[in-house]
Amino acid sequence: MKASSECFPCVLAQARRNLDEWDGSERQKFEAMIESVKRLESAKFGMKPIELSKLVNDAIKNFTGVEDFYAVRKRKLNDNAMKIVKEVLELAKNSDDPIKTLVLAAVLGNHLDFGVKDVELDREFITLVKTSELFIDDFAVFMNRLSSAKMLLYILDNTGEAVFDKALVDEIKDEFKVEVKVAVRSAPIINDVTKEDALYIGFTEDEIVESGTTMAGMSLDVASEEFANLWKKADLIISKGQGNFEGLEEIHDERLFFLLEAKCSVVARIVGVEVGGMILKNWK
């Protein structure tokens, strides 16, 4: 997916949000934003949005010396999600299709900020899982491919929502004889899942693969050798979240399914849904 002019305000807003997590002075934050704007001078037409994002995120990291702005918030996101997931699992168990229910929960996990509310959020989330629908629904195709798959590669996105990704992965492993590998970012970037975060929510060392990307999304251009080998071997690939969609949207591969919420107008137009549309889409 190629970045458009609409992506510039978004990536600069991302840089500012990073600085909200930093205890620098207002003058320092002002100067850090100037460095971010300067770094965008090296942007080239045809770059992916996640590549633009990396330019400003690297500028902020270099200016502040902070490697992981969201370390504390990521832990809180995961903790709050783990409080909710038990009820989601119970809901899935009693539903007509547990995997479909957990697919919806996985997408909705990306929709809500688990650091905003407490009890109210619990109720809102469960209600949304019960009432939401996929705007693009290739679930039948997905299940057909899953039924014969021996290895699934699941590319994780954000902390918090990854708790629901794990619930989905566990249900898939219970129902099908399939090996699952989960790919994580190879360095902290915004609130995306790193190996440390994945271990914290219960994934095992054997399940986790370092993807090679230090961007807020996956691109095969930067894939680690281990990830590249698993990509070739996988019978089924789930690209979770908008950042991974931005990096992999141009890949034509019948094994590839995108599971996300279209959070911005650019992605929504490409996919053909309204902003906020929930999607399980085969690459076709």
C-alpha positions as CSV (number, residue, x, y, z in Angstrom):
1,M,0.0,0.0,0.0
2,K,1.4,3.4,-1.0
3,A,1.2,6.3,1.3
4,S,-0.9,9.3,0.2
5,S,-0.7,13.0,1.2
6,E,-3.4,12.2,3.9
7,C,-0.8,10.0,5.7
8,F,1.5,13.0,6.7
9,P,-0.8,14.5,9.4
10,C,-1.3,11.0,10.8
11,V,2.3,10.1,11.2
12,L,3.1,13.5,12.7
13,A,0.2,13.0,15.2
14,Q,1.8,9.7,16.0
15,A,5.1,11.4,16.8
16,R,3.3,13.9,19.1
17,R,1.5,11.0,20.9
18,N,5.0,9.5,21.6
19,L,6.0,12.7,23.2
20,D,2.9,12.7,25.4
21,E,4.5,9.6,27.0
22,W,7.8,11.5,27.6
23,D,8.6,13.8,30.6
24,G,10.7,16.2,28.5
25,S,10.0,20.0,28.7
26,E,7.6,21.7,26.3
27,R,10.6,23.3,24.5
28,Q,12.2,19.9,24.1
29,K,9.0,18.4,22.7
30,F,8.7,21.4,20.3
31,E,12.2,20.8,19.0
32,A,11.6,17.0,18.7
33,M,8.6,17.7,16.5
34,I,10.8,19.9,14.3
35,E,13.2,17.0,13.9
36,S,10.3,14.8,12.9
37,V,9.2,17.2,10.2
38,K,12.8,17.5,9.0
39,R,13.0,13.7,8.8
40,L,10.0,13.6,6.5
41,E,12.0,15.6,3.9
42,S,13.6,12.3,3.0
43,A,10.2,10.7,2.2
44,K,9.7,9.5,-1.4
45,F,6.5,9.0,-3.3
46,G,5.6,5.3,-3.4
47,M,6.7,4.7,0.2
48,K,4.4,2.7,2.5
49,P,2.6,4.5,5.4
50,I,4.5,2.4,7.8
51,E,7.8,3.6,6.2
52,L,6.7,7.2,6.7
53,S,5.8,6.3,10.3
54,K,9.3,4.8,10.9
55,L,10.9,8.1,9.8
56,V,9.2,10.2,12.5
57,N,9.3,7.5,15.1
58,D,13.1,7.1,14.6
59,A,13.5,10.9,14.8
60,I,11.7,11.0,18.1
61,K,13.7,8.0,19.5
62,N,17.0,9.6,18.4
63,F,16.1,13.0,19.9
64,T,14.8,11.7,23.3
65,G,17.0,8.6,23.7
66,V,13.9,6.7,24.7
67,E,13.6,3.2,23.1
68,D,10.1,2.3,24.3
69,F,7.7,5.1,25.1
70,Y,4.8,2.8,25.8
71,A,6.4,0.2,28.1
72,V,4.2,0.9,31.0
73,R,1.0,1.5,29.0
74,K,1.6,-1.8,27.0
75,R,1.7,-3.8,30.3
76,K,-1.5,-2.0,31.4
77,L,-3.2,-2.7,28.1
78,N,-2.4,-6.4,28.4
79,D,-3.4,-6.6,32.0
80,N,-6.8,-5.0,31.4
81,A,-7.4,-7.2,28.3
82,M,-6.6,-10.3,30.3
83,K,-9.3,-9.3,32.8
84,I,-11.9,-9.3,30.0
85,V,-10.8,-12.3,28.0
86,K,-12.3,-14.9,30.4
87,E,-15.8,-13.6,29.8
88,V,-15.1,-13.5,26.0
89,L,-14.0,-17.1,26.1
90,E,-17.2,-18.0,28.0
91,L,-19.2,-16.1,25.4
92,A,-17.4,-18.0,22.6
93,K,-17.9,-21.4,24.3
94,N,-21.7,-20.8,24.3
95,S,-21.9,-19.4,20.8
96,D,-22.9,-21.2,17.6
97,D,-19.3,-20.8,16.3
98,P,-16.6,-20.1,18.8
99,I,-13.9,-19.3,16.2
100,K,-16.1,-16.7,14.5
101,T,-16.8,-15.1,17.9
102,L,-13.1,-15.0,18.7
103,V,-12.4,-13.5,15.3
104,L,-14.8,-10.7,16.1
105,A,-13.2,-10.2,19.5
106,A,-9.7,-10.1,18.0
107,V,-10.7,-7.3,15.6
108,L,-12.6,-5.4,18.4
109,G,-9.6,-5.7,20.6
110,N,-7.9,-3.3,18.2
111,H,-10.9,-1.0,18.2
112,L,-10.9,-0.1,21.9
113,D,-8.2,1.5,24.1
114,F,-8.2,-0.7,27.2
115,G,-6.5,2.1,29.2
116,V,-9.5,4.4,29.0
117,K,-12.1,2.8,31.3
118,D,-12.6,-0.1,33.6
119,V,-16.0,-1.7,34.3
120,E,-17.8,0.2,31.6
121,L,-15.3,-1.0,29.1
122,D,-15.9,-4.6,30.1
123,R,-19.6,-4.3,29.4
124,E,-19.1,-2.3,26.2
125,F,-16.6,-4.8,24.8
126,I,-18.8,-7.9,25.5
127,T,-21.8,-6.1,24.0
128,L,-19.9,-5.3,20.8
129,V,-18.7,-8.9,20.5
130,K,-22.3,-10.0,20.6
131,T,-23.6,-7.5,18.1
132,S,-20.8,-6.6,15.7
133,E,-20.5,-8.1,12.2
134,L,-17.7,-8.3,9.6
135,F,-18.2,-5.9,6.7
136,I,-16.1,-8.1,4.5
137,D,-16.6,-11.7,5.6
138,D,-14.4,-14.4,4.0
139,F,-14.8,-16.6,7.1
140,A,-16.1,-19.5,5.1
141,V,-13.0,-19.4,2.9
142,F,-10.8,-19.0,5.9
143,M,-12.3,-22.1,7.6
144,N,-12.0,-24.2,4.5
145,R,-8.3,-23.4,4.2
146,L,-7.8,-23.9,8.0
147,S,-9.4,-27.4,7.8
148,S,-6.5,-28.6,5.7
149,A,-3.7,-26.4,7.1
150,K,-0.7,-27.9,8.9
151,M,1.0,-24.6,9.7
152,L,-0.5,-21.1,10.4
153,L,1.6,-17.9,10.6
154,Y,-0.2,-15.2,12.6
155,I,1.3,-11.8,12.4
156,L,0.5,-9.9,15.6
157,D,-0.2,-6.2,15.8
158,N,-0.9,-4.3,19.1
159,T,-0.6,-5.1,22.8
160,G,-4.0,-5.5,24.5
161,E,-5.7,-6.9,21.4
162,A,-3.0,-9.6,21.3
163,V,-4.7,-11.2,24.3
164,F,-7.7,-11.8,22.1
165,D,-5.4,-13.0,19.2
166,K,-4.1,-15.6,21.7
167,A,-7.6,-16.7,22.6
168,L,-8.3,-17.1,18.9
169,V,-5.0,-19.0,18.3
170,D,-5.7,-21.3,21.3
171,E,-9.2,-22.1,20.0
172,I,-7.8,-22.8,16.5
173,K,-5.2,-25.2,17.9
174,D,-7.9,-27.0,20.0
175,E,-10.2,-27.5,17.0
176,F,-7.6,-28.2,14.3
177,K,-4.4,-30.1,14.2
178,V,-2.3,-27.1,13.1
179,E,1.0,-25.7,14.2
180,V,0.8,-21.9,14.9
181,K,3.7,-19.4,14.9
182,V,3.1,-15.8,15.9
183,A,5.3,-13.0,14.5
184,V,6.2,-10.0,16.6
185,R,8.1,-6.7,16.0
186,S,11.8,-7.0,16.4
187,A,12.1,-3.7,18.3
188,P,9.6,-1.5,20.3
189,I,7.5,0.7,18.1
190,I,4.4,2.5,19.4
191,N,2.4,-0.1,21.3
192,D,3.0,-3.0,18.9
193,V,3.8,-6.5,20.3
194,T,7.4,-7.4,20.9
195,K,8.7,-10.8,22.0
196,E,8.6,-9.7,25.6
197,D,5.0,-8.6,25.3
198,A,4.0,-11.9,23.7
199,L,5.6,-13.9,26.4
200,Y,3.9,-11.9,29.0
201,I,0.4,-12.8,27.7
202,G,1.2,-16.5,27.5
203,F,2.7,-17.3,24.1
204,T,5.6,-19.7,24.4
205,E,9.2,-19.3,23.1
206,D,8.5,-22.0,20.5
207,E,5.5,-20.1,19.2
208,I,7.1,-16.7,18.8
209,V,9.2,-15.6,15.7
210,E,11.0,-12.3,15.4
211,S,9.6,-10.8,12.2
212,G,12.6,-8.6,11.4
213,T,10.5,-5.4,11.2
214,T,11.1,-2.4,13.4
215,M,8.2,-0.5,11.7
216,A,4.6,-0.4,12.9
217,G,3.7,-3.1,10.4
218,M,5.2,-6.0,8.5
219,S,7.0,-5.9,5.1
220,L,8.6,-8.8,3.4
221,D,11.4,-6.4,2.4
222,V,12.7,-6.4,6.0
223,A,11.8,-10.0,7.0
224,S,14.2,-12.0,9.2
225,E,15.4,-15.2,7.8
226,E,13.3,-17.2,10.2
227,F,10.2,-15.2,9.3
228,A,10.9,-15.6,5.5
229,N,11.3,-19.4,5.9
230,L,8.0,-19.6,7.9
231,W,6.2,-17.5,5.3
232,K,7.3,-20.0,2.6
233,K,6.3,-23.0,4.7
234,A,2.9,-21.7,6.0
235,D,-0.3,-23.1,4.6
236,L,-2.3,-20.1,6.0
237,I,-1.2,-16.6,7.0
238,I,-3.2,-14.1,9.1
239,S,-2.1,-10.4,8.8
240,K,-3.6,-8.8,11.9
241,G,-4.3,-5.0,12.0
242,Q,-4.0,-2.0,9.8
243,G,-0.2,-1.6,10.0
244,N,0.4,-5.1,8.7
245,F,-2.2,-4.5,6.0
246,E,-0.3,-1.4,4.9
247,G,2.9,-3.4,4.5
248,L,1.4,-6.5,2.9
249,E,-1.6,-5.3,0.9
250,E,0.2,-5.6,-2.4
251,I,1.2,-9.2,-1.8
252,H,-0.8,-11.6,-4.0
253,D,-1.0,-14.8,-2.1
254,E,-4.0,-17.0,-1.7
255,R,-2.8,-18.1,1.7
256,L,-3.0,-14.5,3.1
257,F,-6.0,-13.2,5.1
258,F,-6.3,-9.7,6.5
259,L,-8.0,-9.3,9.8
260,L,-8.5,-5.7,10.8
261,E,-10.6,-2.6,11.4
262,A,-10.2,0.1,8.7
263,K,-9.2,2.9,11.0
264,C,-8.5,5.6,8.4
265,S,-10.1,6.8,5.2
266,V,-7.1,5.7,3.0
267,V,-7.3,2.1,4.1
268,A,-11.1,2.2,4.0
269,R,-11.1,3.3,0.4
270,I,-8.7,0.6,-0.7
271,V,-10.7,-2.1,1.0
272,G,-14.1,-0.7,0.0
273,V,-15.7,-0.2,3.4
274,E,-16.5,2.8,5.6
275,V,-14.1,3.9,8.3
276,G,-14.5,1.5,11.2
277,G,-15.4,-1.4,9.0
278,M,-14.3,-4.8,10.4
279,I,-12.7,-7.1,7.9
280,L,-11.7,-10.7,7.4
281,K,-10.5,-10.6,3.8
282,N,-8.7,-13.0,1.6
283,W,-6.1,-11.2,-0.6
284,K,-8.4,-11.7,-3.6
